[in-house]
């Protein structure tokens, strides 16, 4: 799983039957630091069973966990799903950009207002 932010939506007129009726969102990982031992692909197209809004921070699951979270038995035609909408988090060494309202925005100040 990873923490990310919803940055867009995808529409497709032709898709695998398993994706019919599913909302597809584009999620950018919050932490873009790369570890050579574990390369990431980002952004990720995710199934959204929760009704997530653009700009929200989310938890993304991969593989069977993602498919089961969307009501399947693990044998569906997608690899990633939004499994949580993040209200807040406590990560002492998180970069300030993690708290920004939108990528590139200034993070909110300690009082919760715009930075």
HELIX and SHEET records of a PDB file:
HELIX    1   1 UNK A   17  UNK A   19  5                                   3    
HELIX    2   2 UNK A   63  UNK A   69  1                                   7    
HELIX    3   3 UNK A   96  UNK A   99  5                                   4    
SHEET    1   A 6 UNK A   2  UNK A  10  0                                        
SHEET    2   A 6 UNK A  24  UNK A  29 -1                                        
SHEET    3   A 6 UNK A  44  UNK A  48 -1                                        
SHEET    4   A 6 UNK A  80  UNK A  85  1                                        
SHEET    5   A 6 UNK A  57  UNK A  62 -1                                        
SHEET    6   A 6 UNK A   2  UNK A  10 -1                                        
END                                                                             
